[in-house]
Amino acid sequence: MKKIGSGKPFGHSALKRLAIGDLVQWSSLETDEDKKWFEKKSQGVLIDILVEEYGGREIYFGEVIPVKNQITCRVFLYLLERVTI
């Protein structure tokens, strides 16, 4: 099988702009009660950066504690943006 890319985990470039402890935001698509799509923005604190393998390729994820519900979630690292106050 032909190897794609540089051999670095997917999302590697996001490491340059994020650090553990950063306040971050990300968008997700959700549907309302009428089955219409809308964009939902969430914010939280980045507590860890993980590498997981999917389909034979390593991918970076950020483990985040959302501000609103305090239950940790994993978000593809490239989707996270640092929030400046």
MDAnalysis code that builds the backbone (N, CA, C; Angstrom):
import MDAnalysis as mda
import numpy as np

u = mda.Universe.empty(255, n_residues=85, atom_resindex=np.repeat(np.arange(85), 3), trajectory=True)
u.add_TopologyAttr("name", ["N", "CA", "C"] * 85)
u.add_TopologyAttr("resid", np.arange(1, 86))
u.add_TopologyAttr("resname", ["MET", "LYS", "LYS", "ILE", "GLY", "SER", "GLY", "LYS", "PRO", "PHE", "GLY", "HIS", "SER", "ALA", "LEU", "LYS", "ARG", "LEU", "ALA", "ILE", "GLY", "ASP", "LEU", "VAL", "GLN", "TRP", "SER", "SER", "LEU", "GLU", "THR", "ASP", "GLU", "ASP", "LYS", "LYS", "TRP", "PHE", "GLU", "LYS", "LYS", "SER", "GLN", "GLY", "VAL", "LEU", "ILE", "ASP", "ILE", "LEU", "VAL", "GLU", "GLU", "TYR", "GLY", "GLY", "ARG", "GLU", "ILE", "TYR", "PHE", "GLY", "GLU", "VAL", "ILE", "PRO", "VAL", "LYS", "ASN", "GLN", "ILE", "THR", "CYS", "ARG", "VAL", "PHE", "LEU", "TYR", "LEU", "LEU", "GLU", "ARG", "VAL", "THR", "ILE"])
u.atoms.positions = np.array([
    [0.840, -1.173, 0.000],
    [0.000, 0.000, 0.000],
    [0.890, 1.242, 0.000],
    [0.539, 2.202, -0.820],
    [1.301, 3.437, -0.931],
    [1.049, 4.323, 0.285],
    [2.121, 4.848, 0.883],
    [2.004, 5.722, 2.042],
    [1.692, 7.151, 1.587],
    [0.715, 7.780, 2.235],
    [0.299, 9.130, 1.888],
    [0.962, 10.119, 2.840],
    [1.417, 11.243, 2.331],
    [1.900, 12.329, 3.169],
    [3.324, 12.174, 3.645],
    [3.640, 12.922, 4.692],
    [5.008, 13.032, 5.170],
    [5.383, 11.976, 6.186],
    [4.454, 11.168, 6.619],
    [4.741, 10.193, 7.657],
    [4.432, 10.733, 9.047],
    [4.197, 12.043, 9.155],
    [3.807, 12.632, 10.436],
    [2.317, 12.422, 10.625],
    [1.865, 12.351, 11.884],
    [0.426, 12.180, 12.116],
    [-0.384, 13.324, 11.510],
    [-1.573, 12.995, 11.022],
    [-2.473, 13.973, 10.425],
    [-2.864, 14.984, 11.496],
    [-2.760, 16.264, 11.184],
    [-3.031, 17.320, 12.146],
    [-1.773, 17.856, 12.800],
    [-0.604, 17.381, 12.360],
    [0.681, 17.766, 12.949],
    [0.898, 19.271, 12.936],
    [0.477, 19.952, 11.877],
    [0.712, 21.392, 11.770],
    [-0.016, 22.185, 12.858],
    [-1.070, 21.630, 13.440],
    [-1.811, 22.325, 14.498],
    [-1.015, 22.407, 15.797],
    [-0.001, 21.568, 15.953],
    [0.803, 21.586, 17.173],
    [1.520, 22.917, 17.365],
    [1.833, 23.588, 16.264],
    [2.573, 24.851, 16.339],
    [1.751, 25.972, 16.965],
    [0.432, 25.894, 16.869],
    [-0.404, 27.002, 17.328],
    [-1.185, 26.713, 18.604],
    [-1.045, 25.511, 19.156],
    [-1.804, 25.137, 20.346],
    [-0.885, 24.604, 21.440],
    [-1.295, 24.819, 22.687],
    [-0.555, 24.282, 23.833],
    [-1.562, 23.835, 24.891],
    [-1.158, 22.873, 25.686],
    [-2.009, 22.398, 26.767],
    [-2.302, 23.583, 27.700],
    [-3.565, 23.713, 28.088],
    [-3.987, 24.811, 28.938],
    [-4.628, 25.956, 28.174],
    [-4.528, 25.929, 26.834],
    [-5.146, 26.976, 26.020],
    [-6.666, 26.889, 26.083],
    [-7.312, 28.058, 26.048],
    [-8.751, 28.128, 25.837],
    [-8.959, 28.013, 24.337],
    [-9.765, 27.044, 23.911],
    [-9.950, 26.772, 22.483],
    [-11.431, 26.779, 22.129],
    [-11.697, 26.921, 20.830],
    [-13.067, 26.804, 20.327],
    [-13.058, 25.930, 19.089],
    [-14.206, 25.343, 18.779],
    [-14.360, 24.526, 17.589],
    [-15.821, 24.548, 17.162],
    [-16.043, 24.239, 15.925],
    [-17.395, 24.205, 15.357],
    [-17.796, 22.770, 15.077],
    [-19.083, 22.504, 15.200],
    [-19.623, 21.205, 14.810],
    [-20.964, 21.433, 14.127],
    [-21.351, 20.503, 13.269],
    [-22.648, 20.577, 12.600],
    [-23.656, 19.751, 13.375],
    [-24.827, 20.338, 13.601],
    [-25.899, 19.643, 14.307],
    [-27.209, 19.915, 13.596],
    [-28.240, 19.161, 13.950],
    [-29.563, 19.384, 13.355],
    [-30.536, 19.838, 14.442],
    [-31.473, 20.682, 14.038],
    [-32.506, 21.126, 14.967],
    [-33.712, 20.190, 14.879],
    [-34.794, 20.536, 15.572],
    [-35.975, 19.669, 15.589],
    [-36.652, 19.542, 14.233],
    [-36.379, 20.488, 13.314],
    [-36.922, 20.422, 11.949],
    [-35.967, 19.728, 10.977],
    [-34.923, 19.104, 11.504],
    [-33.905, 18.386, 10.718],
    [-33.099, 19.322, 9.815],
    [-32.989, 20.593, 10.205],
    [-32.176, 21.549, 9.457],
    [-30.809, 21.661, 10.120],
    [-29.784, 21.747, 9.287],
    [-28.410, 21.819, 9.781],
    [-28.077, 23.222, 10.268],
    [-27.291, 23.285, 11.338],
    [-26.747, 24.555, 11.813],
    [-25.372, 24.310, 12.429],
    [-24.588, 25.380, 12.490],
    [-23.240, 25.294, 13.042],
    [-23.275, 25.678, 14.518],
    [-22.714, 24.811, 15.355],
    [-22.661, 25.078, 16.788],
    [-21.204, 25.302, 17.182],
    [-20.917, 26.426, 17.849],
    [-19.563, 26.706, 18.331],
    [-19.487, 26.341, 19.801],
    [-18.381, 25.685, 20.167],
    [-18.152, 25.289, 21.556],
    [-16.792, 25.807, 21.991],
    [-16.641, 25.991, 23.294],
    [-15.362, 26.409, 23.856],
    [-14.993, 25.506, 25.008],
    [-13.676, 25.398, 25.245],
    [-13.206, 24.594, 26.354],
    [-11.715, 24.783, 26.553],
    [-11.172, 24.013, 27.492],
    [-9.750, 24.075, 27.810],
    [-9.079, 22.804, 27.296],
    [-7.997, 22.979, 26.540],
    [-7.233, 21.852, 26.010],
    [-6.419, 21.245, 27.149],
    [-6.684, 19.975, 27.479],
    [-5.989, 19.346, 28.605],
    [-4.977, 18.285, 28.180],
    [-5.064, 17.821, 26.931],
    [-4.106, 16.813, 26.468],
    [-4.132, 16.751, 24.947],
    [-3.045, 16.275, 24.371],
    [-2.951, 16.044, 22.930],
    [-2.611, 14.572, 22.745],
    [-3.451, 13.881, 21.994],
    [-3.342, 12.429, 21.822],
    [-3.126, 12.069, 20.362],
    [-2.536, 10.919, 20.137],
    [-2.398, 10.373, 18.785],
    [-3.121, 9.038, 18.763],
    [-4.059, 8.897, 17.815],
    [-4.775, 7.633, 17.637],
    [-4.643, 7.199, 16.194],
    [-4.746, 5.909, 15.965],
    [-4.620, 5.389, 14.609],
    [-5.986, 5.012, 14.059],
    [-6.287, 5.527, 12.872],
    [-7.518, 5.211, 12.147],
    [-7.155, 4.906, 10.713],
    [-7.619, 3.797, 10.199],
    [-7.375, 3.436, 8.808],
    [-5.893, 3.346, 8.470],
    [-5.082, 2.977, 9.444],
    [-3.651, 2.826, 9.199],
    [-2.860, 4.126, 9.264],
    [-3.502, 5.217, 9.687],
    [-2.802, 6.499, 9.782],
    [-2.999, 7.098, 11.168],
    [-1.915, 7.665, 11.710],
    [-2.003, 8.313, 13.005],
    [-2.611, 9.707, 12.852],
    [-3.477, 10.070, 13.800],
    [-4.200, 11.340, 13.758],
    [-4.119, 11.985, 15.136],
    [-3.854, 13.298, 15.161],
    [-3.822, 14.044, 16.415],
    [-5.229, 14.462, 16.835],
    [-5.518, 14.290, 18.127],
    [-6.754, 14.748, 18.729],
    [-6.417, 15.566, 19.968],
    [-7.249, 16.547, 20.236],
    [-7.128, 17.298, 21.480],
    [-8.185, 16.818, 22.444],
    [-7.778, 16.570, 23.674],
    [-8.760, 16.240, 24.707],
    [-9.128, 17.561, 25.378],
    [-10.413, 17.864, 25.379],
    [-10.896, 19.172, 25.796],
    [-11.962, 19.014, 26.881],
    [-11.914, 19.917, 27.879],
    [-13.012, 20.017, 28.841],
    [-13.859, 21.208, 28.404],
    [-15.054, 20.960, 27.870],
    [-15.914, 22.064, 27.441],
    [-16.311, 22.944, 28.627],
    [-16.471, 24.220, 28.366],
    [-16.823, 25.177, 29.410],
    [-18.207, 24.883, 29.986],
    [-19.163, 24.474, 29.137],
    [-20.547, 24.339, 29.586],
    [-20.866, 23.059, 30.345],
    [-20.254, 21.916, 29.975],
    [-20.710, 20.683, 30.619],
    [-19.645, 19.913, 31.393],
    [-18.382, 20.293, 31.320],
    [-17.304, 19.700, 32.114],
    [-17.065, 18.207, 31.857],
    [-17.588, 17.678, 30.755],
    [-17.339, 16.281, 30.390],
    [-16.329, 16.288, 29.252],
    [-15.188, 15.623, 29.436],
    [-14.135, 15.681, 28.425],
    [-14.596, 15.095, 27.097],
    [-14.068, 15.661, 26.026],
    [-14.368, 15.156, 24.692],
    [-13.088, 15.241, 23.861],
    [-13.062, 14.477, 22.785],
    [-11.924, 14.500, 21.871],
    [-12.339, 15.178, 20.578],
    [-11.489, 16.096, 20.131],
    [-11.761, 16.866, 18.923],
    [-10.520, 16.772, 18.047],
    [-10.728, 16.573, 16.746],
    [-9.611, 16.564, 15.801],
    [-8.824, 17.856, 16.007],
    [-7.537, 17.732, 16.267],
    [-6.709, 18.867, 16.676],
    [-6.748, 20.015, 15.678],
    [-6.840, 19.703, 14.401],
    [-6.823, 20.742, 13.370],
    [-8.060, 21.650, 13.436],
    [-9.156, 21.152, 14.033],
    [-10.385, 21.945, 14.142],
    [-10.340, 22.944, 15.297],
    [-9.388, 22.774, 16.209],
    [-9.316, 23.650, 17.373],
    [-8.629, 24.962, 17.040],
    [-9.203, 26.048, 17.535],
    [-8.626, 27.382, 17.371],
    [-8.435, 27.976, 18.761],
    [-7.272, 28.598, 18.973],
    [-7.019, 29.239, 20.260],
    [-7.889, 30.494, 20.376],
    [-8.485, 30.689, 21.559],
    [-9.303, 31.871, 21.816],
    [-8.425, 32.892, 22.520],
    [-8.409, 34.096, 21.996],
    [-7.671, 35.176, 22.641],
    [-8.668, 36.100, 23.323],
    [-8.346, 36.462, 24.536],
    [-9.245, 37.301, 25.325],
    [-8.705, 38.707, 25.390],
])
